[in-house]
Amino acid sequence: MRRFFVILLTLLVALPAAHGLAAPSESERDFAAASEALKRGAYTEAIDRLELLADRGFVHPDASFNRAVAYVERARSSAASPGDLGRAAAALSEVLVLRPSDEQAELGLSRIRAEISRRHAREGVAPVMARDSLGRAATSLFDENVWATLALAGSLLLTVGLALRRFVQRTSAGLTGAIGIGLGAVLLLVGAGMTAGARHFRLSSSPAVIVADEARLLDETGKPLPQRRGSADSTSVPEGASVYVLERRPTLYRVAWGSSEGWLNPGQVRILATR
Amino acid sequence: MRHAFTAAAALAVFAASSAAHALEVQTAVSTQRVGLGEQFIVQLIVMSDGQNGNTLADVRLPLPPGMTAGPPSRSPQQRVSIINGQMTQRVGVTLSWTVTANKAGSFRVGPPTATFGGERAQGNPIPIEVVAGATGGGQQRQRRGFDPFNFFDPFGQGNSLFPPGFNFKSPFDDDPSEQQQPEEPTYPDELRVDKAPDQIAFLRATVTPNPVVVGQQVTLRVYAYGGRGQFSAESPNEPSHADFLTYDSGPDQVKAYLVPVSGIRFIAAKLRELPMFPLHAGTLRAGNMKMGFAGRGYPPGPNGGALSRESNWVNVVVTEPPLNGRPPGYKIGDVGEYHIDATVEPRRVLAGESIAVVAKLAGIGNVPFKLQTPETRGVEWLEPALTEKMETPGGVVQGSRTFSYVVRMTEPGTVDLGEVSLPYYDPKRHQYAIARATLGQIEVKPNPNAVKAKLEPKPNDRLAGVLKARDTLGPMPAVQKPFSDRPAFWVALFLAPFGVVFAGGALSFASRTREKLRERGASLDAQLETALREARELAPNDTQGSVAAVERALFLAIETKLGLKARAILKSELRATLIERGLPNARAEALSRLLEDCDTLRFVGANSGIDPAELAQRAAKNAAEMRGEKLSNPS
C-alpha cells in the first residue's frame, strides 16, 4: 500500500514536470512560427502572429522585440504600411517597460525615432520627444520602488533620531538624534511624496505610443484643437511619440503629450502592455 | 408612374469625373428616354474628404433649347467607411434638377457643374431622347390626388431619405384602378405593438439582431403609426447612427396596414430599413428619427407645423469576436461569409516583369477591403485596384470586391505564389473561417535588366541591421511589485517614527500618572481610605492594630471635613468642639462614642464585647456619611 502511494506521488510530481519540458506552450509555438516567418521575409505574417499573441494577453519583452523587428523590416520593404515605424517604436517602448535594461531595444528605439524625425523634418512636424509635465518628470527621475526605498530609509532615520532624542540622555546622542530627525524627515517627506505621485501616475494613466503618421489632438467632441499662436505646433503628435492615456472612451482616448492634453482616435494610439 | 420611374432610375448613368481629382463626382439621370411634356431628374453627387469645407457655389446645368428646369434641390451627404481598420469620413451634396422636356428629339443635357469646397466638380453630359407621347419613363407634372406617403417619392422635392431605385406604393393612391384599402387584420408581425406609447401618432425603432459582434450586420427599422387616419410625412430626418457604417436600403414597397393597438386602429408603415455595421465594441445607440404627421385628423405641433414625433433610441450591444480560435491576420470587423476566386496570368514571365492577379472576394456582409497576400522572396505585390458591386437584396448586404494586383516577379525560377486569403468571423456558425484561393506557380526566366534594379539602394537603409530578431523567448524579467501597492509599506513608513513619538508620549503619560498617584496617595482622603482598609483587614487578627487604624481614620475624617486636627483635643472636649465647628449633634456624638469604644477595646480587649470588625465598619460608615453632611454655621 505504501509503495503504491510512493509511486502515485512520484507520478503526480513527475508528469506535469515532464509535460512542461516536452511540450512548449501555445504561445511559445506561435512565437516560434512568427520567428520562422521573419526569417523567410514574411513580415506581415510575422506581424499578424505576434499581434495575435499580444491580443491573447501574452506579454514578453522578446515577443515585443520581434514585433518591432517585423514592423521595421516591413517599413523597409515595398509592402510598407503607414504607421509601421510608429508600431515598431511602440513595441520597443514595451520592451523597455518590461525589461528596462534591454540595451538593444533602447538603441533601436532611438534609431527609429531619429528616422521618424528625419522623415518628418521637412513637414515641420513637432519633435518625437516632448518634455513631460513637471510632476511626471520629477517622479520619473527614479523608479517608483527607489522612491519608496528612500522613504523607508527616511522613516528609519527619523525613528532613530526620535528615539535618541527621547530615550538617551547624553548630549552627544541628543545632537545625533536632532540631525537624524531633520534628515530623516526630509527623506521621508520627499520619498513618500514622490512614491505617492509615481503611484498616482501609474494607476491613473497608461503609457502609449503614437502609431499613426501624425495624430492631431482633438477636443472632447472630436474637433481639432486650435493651434496656439506664436508657438510651435503643440496639437499634432508625431508618429512614435510617447504619450500617456488618461481616459478611454469607445471612440476617443484622452492623452497627455508633454504638457499638452487632448483626445485622439484609439486607432492612432498603441497602449503598451505591462505586467 | 412610380414603377416606370423606378425602372428608369435603375438605368441611371453613373460616371466619375476626371476633372476634379480631389472630388468624387457622379452623374445620374432617372431616365434617358422621356415623353414630350414629361419630367426627368438629373443628379450631380459630389463627395469630398471635407478638408476644404462644404461650401457650395456656382451650380449649373446647361440645358438644350426645348428643356426647362427649376433651381436644383440640395441634399447633404455623409459617408463613413473603414479601410484597413482606419475610419474615413466623406461629406458631400446631391444636387437634383427636375427637367421638363418640351420638345421632341435627341438632346445632350449638361454636364452639370458645381463648386464644392472651393473645387470645381463637373459631371458627365447626358444624352436624352424625347419622344412624342408618354413613355412612362418620366414624371408627370402633377400628382394625382392625396397620397399619405408622398414623402417617399425619391426625387419629388429633392429632400427624400431614400435613394433612387425604390418603388413605394401607397395603398391610398386615388387611382381607381390601383386603389387599395388598408389591409386588416393581416399585417406583418414586425408592425405589432402591444401598447401604443401615444394615442395620436408615434414612431418606433427596432434593431435586429442584438447583441452582435463588430462588423456584423444589424438592421435598424423605423415604423410610423398614425391613429387619426391618413397622414403624410413632413420633414422626416435620417435616424442617428454615428457609430455604424450604413448602406442605403429601403423597403421595396412601402405598404400601409391597419394595425389595432390598445383598441385604436393605427395606420402603420415601415419608414426606414437601414442595414448597419457597428464600427466598434460597446453599447451603441441608433434611432431617434423625427417626422411630422400631417393630415386632417392630426393636430398641429406647438410651432404651428405638423405634429412632430420622434422614435425611440435603440441600444445595440456590440462585442469583439472571441479571441479563442482567432486566426493570425484577422482584422476586427471582417465578419460575414465569404469566398475568393482568383485568376493569374501570364504564367511565364521574365524576371522584373509583372503578372496580373485578379481576386474576387464575394459573400454576405460588408465585404472587406483588403486581402492577405502571400509573402514570397522575389515577389512584389503592388497596391491593388479595387472594383466593387454591393447590393442589399432583402435588406442583407452582400456583393463582391475585386482586387486587381500587379505582381512583380523579381527573381528567376519557378515561384509558388501561394494563396490569397481572408480570415473572417462567421456569426452564424460562431466561429472563424478563412477564405482562400490558391494562385499556383509562375515560371520566371532570367532577365539581365532586372539585376540593375536590384542594385539600387533602398531609400530608408538607415534602419538596416539595427534590430536582430530573437530566436527564443529569454527568461522573463522578475517583476517587482511596487512597494506602494502594499498597505504594509505605508503602515511601516509612518508607524516607526510615530511609534517612537507615541512610545515617548506614553512613557511621559505613565510617568505623570504615577506622580499623580503618588500625590494622591499622600492626600487626606487617600490616608483615610488606607486607614479604613487597614482597620478592616486587621480586625480579625490584630485588634490593637485595627483599633489604631480606626482611630486614625476617624481623626483623618474629622480633619478632612472640618480642617481640625482632633488628636490634639481632649476626648472629653471633642464632642463639644465638633458641634462648635458645625458638625451635627448626632454625628459628633457618634464620633465621640466611636473613639471611646476604641479606648475600651484597646484596654479591655475582647471582654469589652466590642467587635473590632463592627467597629471598623461603623467608622467607615460615619466617615462616608460625614463627607456628605452639611455643616451648621460654626459658632
Interface residues (C-beta under 8 A of the other chain):
Chain A: E28 D30 F31 S35 A37 L38 K39 R40 G41 A42 Y43 T44 E45 D48 R49 E51 L52 D55 R56 H60 P61 D62 A63 F65 N66 A68 V69 A70 V72 A75 R76 S78 A79 S81 L98 R99 Q104 L107 G108 R111 I112 A114 E115 R118 E144 N145 A148 T149 A151 L152 S155 L156 L158 T159 L162 A163 R166 F167 G184 L188 A192 T195 A196 A198 R199 R202 P250 T251 N265 P266 G267 R275
Chain B: N84 G85 Q86 M87 D243 H280 A281 G282 L284 L323 R326 P327 P328 G329 Y330 Q372 E375 R377 E380 W381 L382 K458 N460 D461 R462 L463 A464 V466 L467 K468 A469 R470 D471 T472 L473 G474 M476 P477 V479 Q480 P482 F483 S484 D485 F489 A492 L493 F494 A496 P497 G499 V500 V501 A503 G504
